[in-house]
Amino acid sequence: MAIITRRRALQLGAAGATALAAAERAAAQSRIPAADVPAPNLPIESGATLRMLRPVRFVQPDEEVFRANAAKFTQATGVQVRIDFVGWEDINQQTAVTANTGAGPDLIMGFSDAPHIYADKLIEVTDIAEYLGRKYGGWLPLARKYGIRHGTQNWIGLPFGASSGPLVYRKSAMTEVGFQRAPDDHAGFLDLCRKLKAANKPAGFALGNAVGDGNGFANWLVWSHGGYLVDEDGKVAINSRETVAALNYLRELYPTFVPGTIAWGDISNNRAYSASECWLTANGVSLYFSLKNDPATRPIAEDSEHQLLPKGVLTQHPMSGLTLNAMVFRHSRFPNAARAFLAFMMEAEQYDPWLIANLGYWAQPLAAYKDSAVWTSDPKVAIFRDSMNNEFWNGYKGPISEASGQANAEYVMVQMCASVASGQATPEAAAREAERRARRIFRR
């Protein structure tokens, strides 16, 4: 927990001040284009204080610079800000409690479709979203998808960034088995994974209830075969020949994995890759930087490369991004202060240093930040720059709604895949069970 008062803001902790200063020096190399547009009029309420809940950092400077930027807001406005950082597995539960009780934090930075689950408990942030979009080159497709309530032009979430999970692999292992890069087709990718297994350098992808990695792999598997959970009208469509083909493919692919991936959480493949137990996986940039910054594992980082997930039968890479999505609750007594805080945190003076401090783990939702210095800081980071410039999302191809959020939170896609990989269900039975669960949620 960090309670930031005006006095506290004037005496920033050494770690936060140091991290912010370093990030601001790096940001001086950026050339962020910004239009001259008037900011929305948000008179801050007298005596305003704010409490925010957000996920804990994956890279340490994220938290330090975020705190320091919040302290700058306190310095500028006098508004005390309390920030609670909680575990990724806890953020959904605490958001539900806040929404259902009508008490607690003024703002929560949840994941992806969270605002759409609790849309009626939130105040709109259309004014600041439109202002930021006009000023910073427009919102990228995934940001618009997660920010705007379906069927309206009203923003109920304010996306701060997304973390994608491309392939990360050891170049030496790839070369050893006769590949320069991972193939984009299913047959070629399966051949690669079989050869890595034979070389005792196996791949591994999460099939446990993991917010990022589990959903990311299950979605890729189904999408890359042309399947999807619901269609454009929100009608359940998971029980299809495309889904069954994906699950049959998984029955061949899963035996090539390192043992234990059925129970993997979001940190599991990081540990396996770092220990040279797994040589090909999918992950955010945090894995690479944790390896790079530790002398003991730096050789693994130097041997690592990133690549977008295989296209399969599609013409584009079927990847989405786990998105930080901020929302303001109706029960807040200080809605103007809350929206002013969000706008402040996304202005270039604050946002670009925070983006740089994250080392590429979170990628920008606004087009202008593609010119941030972070994207030229390391060639192995550049692939993450366009994480929000894609057309896939949780619940693809349907509308983002309370139902799509619930299906994601209940791991419908992940558990369908896991049941086949573990041998508990045939592909056909698993697709039928996923359809049953999805119909209960979507009621269609």
N, C-alpha and C positions, 0 to 999 in steps of 0.2 A: 504494500500500500504506500502511496505517496500523496500526502496532503500538501498542496502548494499554496502558501499564503503570500501576501506581498513581501513580507520580511524574508520568507523562505526563497522567494523568487530572486531577491536581491543577493542571496547567499547560496547560489547554486552549488550542489555537491560537486566535489572535485572531478569525479568520474564523468558526470553529465556535462559539466562545463568543458572539460578536456575533449570529450567525444564530439560535442557540438562545435567547438573551435576547429577541430580537425576536419569535420564534415563541411563546415563553412569555407575553409581554405580550399578544399577540393571542389566545392560548388562554384568557386570563383572561376573555374575552368569551363563551366557550363555556359551555354548560350541559349537560355530559355526564352523563346519569343512570347511576348505578352501584349495583348491588345489593350488600348486605353479605354476601358469601359467603367461606368459608375458602379460602385458597390451598392448592394441593397441597403436600405435604411433599417437598421436593427438597433433601436435604442435599448441599451442593456438595462434591465430592471434594477431598481435600487436594492442594494444589499444582496445581490445575486451571488450564489455559490453553486458550484457544479460538482457532481460526482460522475465519473466515467468508469466503465468496466470494459476491459479489452483483453484479448489473448496474450499470454506471455510470449516473450520474444523467442525466436529461434537463433538469432545472432545477437550478441550482447549489446552492440551499439544501437540497435532498434529501440530498446527500452530507454537507454540513457539519453538519446537525442529526443525521443518523444517527450520524456519528462522535462528536458531542458526547453523544448519549444512551448510546452504548456506553461512553464514558468515565465517565458517571454510574454505570453498572453496575460498572465497575472500582472506582470509589470506594467503592461500597456493599459489594462482595464481595471485593475484592482479586484477582479473576480477570483476568489479562491477556488482552486481546482484540486479535487481528490481523484487520483487514478489508482484503480485496483487492477493488477495483472493476475489473471487466473489461467489454469491449465486448459489446453485445447479441449480436452474431454469434458470439462466443466462448463464451458461458456454457453453451450446450448441449454443445459439444464438451468443455469442461473438466469438466462434470458427468459425462459419459460416462467420461472418463478416471478420475475419482475413484471412481466406482461400480465400474468394471471392475478397477481395481488394488487397491481396498480401502485406499487411502492418500491423504493430502491433507487438505483442510479438514474440520473437524468438522461444519460446517453450510454449506449452499449455499442461497441464495435464487435459485431458478430461475424459469422461466416456467410458468404454467398447469399442464399435465399432467405436468411433469417427475417429481414423486414417484411417479406411477403407472407410469412407465417403469422405475423402479429400486426398486419397492416392497420387494423382498426384501433390499435392501441398507440399508434404513432402520429406525430404531427408531420405535415409535409415539409420537405426541404427544397421545394422547387425553386424558390427564389435564389438560394445560394448555389444550387446546381446549375441553373441557367447562367448566372453570373460567372461562375468558374469556367463553364464551357465556352462562353463567349471570349473570355480573357485568355484561355490557354489552349486554343486550337480545337476545341470540341472533345466530347467524350468518346472513348473507343467502344466498339460494339459490345463487348462483354460487360462493360461498366453501365451502358445504357440498359442492357437486358436486366441486370440485377438492381439498377437504381429506380426504374420506372415501373409503377404498378400496371399490371396487364390491363389493356383496354382503355388506358387513360394516357395523359401526358404528365401525370403527377409523379414527382420524385418522392419516394418514401425511404430510400436508402441513399447514402452517399459513399460510393466505393472509394477506398483509399489505395487499393492496389491488389494485385493477385500474385500468387506463387504457383508456377506451373511445375510439372514433374516430368521433364524429358528424360530420355535414356541417359544414364551415366555408365561408362564402362572403362575397363582397363585396356588401353591400347595394346599392351604386350600380349594379353590373352587373345584379343581379337586377331592379331597378326599370327599368333601361334597356330590358330585353327583355320587360317587361310582367308581371313576377311579384313578389308580395310575399314569398313563401316558396317553398321547393321543394315540388312536389306529392308526395303519398304514393303515387300509383299509377305503374306503369311507363310508361304512355303519356305521362302528363304530365311525368314526369321526363325522358324522352327528348326531348320537345318543348322543355323548358327547355334541355337541353344543346345541342341543335341551334341554338337561337337565340343562346346564348352563343357558340358557335363562329362563327356568322355575324357576330356583333358583334365578333369578334376578341378575345373575352374567354373563352377555353375552360375547360372543366372538365378535371380530370386525376385518375386514381386508379391506385394502384400495381398493376402486374401482374408485378413482379419478385419474386424470392425474398426478400421482406421479412417479418421475424418478425411485426411488428404490422400494417403497412399492407397488405401483399400478402395475407396470410391474412384480414384483416378484410374487404377488398373481395370476394375470391372467395367467402367464406362468405356475405356479405350477398347477393351475386348469386344464388347457388343457393337459399339459405334463403327469400329473398323471393319466389321462384317456387314454393315448396312442396317443393323437393328437399332431400336430405340424403345424407351419405356412407354411413351405416349406419343400420339400423332399431333399435328398442328392444332387440332381442335380440342386436345386434352383427352382423347379417347385412348384407353389402355391398349397398347400394341406390342407388349413385350413378348407374348407367345407367338412367335413368327418363325418362319424357316430360317431367317437370318440369325435370330437369337440361337436357335438350335445348332446352326452351323458354327457359331461362335463357341458354344459350349462343347461341341464335339472337338473343336480345335483345342480347347483348353484341356481336354482329356489327354491329348497328345503332348501338349506343352508342359503341363504341370509336372510330369515325372522328371523333367530336366532341371527343375528348381532345386535349390538347396533345401534340405528338410526344415520343416517348421513354419513355412510361410502361411499356413492356414491360421495360425495364431498371431501373425505379425501385426503390431500396431504401427503408429507413425514413426517411431524411432528405431524400429527393429532392423530395417534394411540399412540404416546408417551404421549401426553397430556391426552388422554382418559384413558390409563392404569395407569398413575401416579395419576389420580383423582379417581381411583377405579370405573370408569364407564365401563371399558372393562377389562375382566379378562383372556382373551386368545387372542393373536395376533401373528404377525410375525415381528421381528425387529432385527436390529443389536445390538451389545453389548452396544452401547451408552445409550440405555434406562436403562439397568441394572445399569450401573455406575452412571448415573445421579440420580437414586433412592438411590443407595448405599452411595453416597457422600453428600446427604442432610439428616440431622438428622430427618427432618419431614417425609421423605418417606423411610428411611432406613428399617423400618419393612416390607414394600412392597418388597424391594429387597431381604430381608431374606426369604420371602415367595415365591420368584420367582424361576422358573427352566426353562432351555432351552431344546429343543428337535428338531431333524431334522423334516422337513415337512413330512407328510405321503407319503408313496410310492404309494398308490392307486393300480393300476393294474400292476405297474412296479416292477422290482426286486431291483432297487436302488432308493434312494431318489432324486426326480426330482427337484433339486435346482441349481441355478447358483449363481454368485456373481457380484454385481455392482463393476466394476473394474476401478481403477485409471490408465489411460493409457497415458503416456507422448509421445509427438511427437515434431519433430523439423521441422520448415517450411523452404521451399526453399528460401524465401525472406530474411532469416537471413544472415547477413554479416559475422557472426562468427560461422559457423557450427561446427568447431572443438571444440571451447569453449563450445558450447551447448552440444555436445555429451560428452565431458570431464566432464561437470557438472553433467549430468545424471549418468554417471558411478560412479563418486565420491559419489553421494548421495545414491547409492546402495551398496557401499562397507560396510563391516561389522561394521567398526568404526563409520559410520554415520547411516547406515540403522537399525541396531539392536536397538540402543537407540530410534530411531524414532518409530520402531515397538512397543517397550515397552511403549513409551509415549502414543501410541494410545490405550493402554489397551485392545488390541485384536479387536478393531473396524476394522482395515485393517489387513488382513492376507496375508502372504508372497507369492510371485510368484516363489521363488527359493527354492528348496528342503532343502538346508542346514539350512534355518532359522526356520525349524520346531523345532530346538533345542533351540530356543530363550527362555529366562527365563520368558517371558510374558505368555507362555502357561502353566506354572506351578504356576503362581502367584495367581490364584483363580480357584477352580474347576469348577466354572460356566462359565469360559471363554474358557476352553479347547475345547469345541465343535466347536469353530470358527476357529481352527487351520488349518483345511483342506478345507477351503472355495474355494481354487483354484485347489483342487485336484478332479475335477469332470468333467463330460462329457456333460454338458448342457450349452447353451449360447443363447444370443438374436438371434432370427432367426433360432433356432434349427429346423430341422436337416440340414439346408442348409449352403452354404458358407457364411462367413461373408463378406459383401460387402456394397457398398453405399446404395443398396436397402434395405438390412436388417437393416442398421442403420436408414434409413428414416422411415421404418415401425415401428421401436421402438420409434423413436422421435414423430411420429404421433399417437402413442398409439393405433394402430390397434387392438391388442389383448385386451387391457384394455377396450376400448370403446365397443368392441363386448360384453364383459362380463357385463359391466355397463348397456347396453341397455336391456339385459335380466333381470338383477336384478331389474331394475327400472320399468319393465313391458312395456317398449316402443317397444319391439320386441320379437317375439317368438325365441326359440333357432334356428330353421331352418332359419328364416329370418335374424337373427343376423350373422349366419355363412355365408350366401350368401353375405351379405353386407361386411363382413370382406374379403371374397374372391374377391369381386369386387374391394375393395380398394387395396388389396395386388396385384392383377393383374395389376392395374394401376402403382404400384410402381415397381414390378418385371418384368412387361411386359412379363409374361409367364403364 
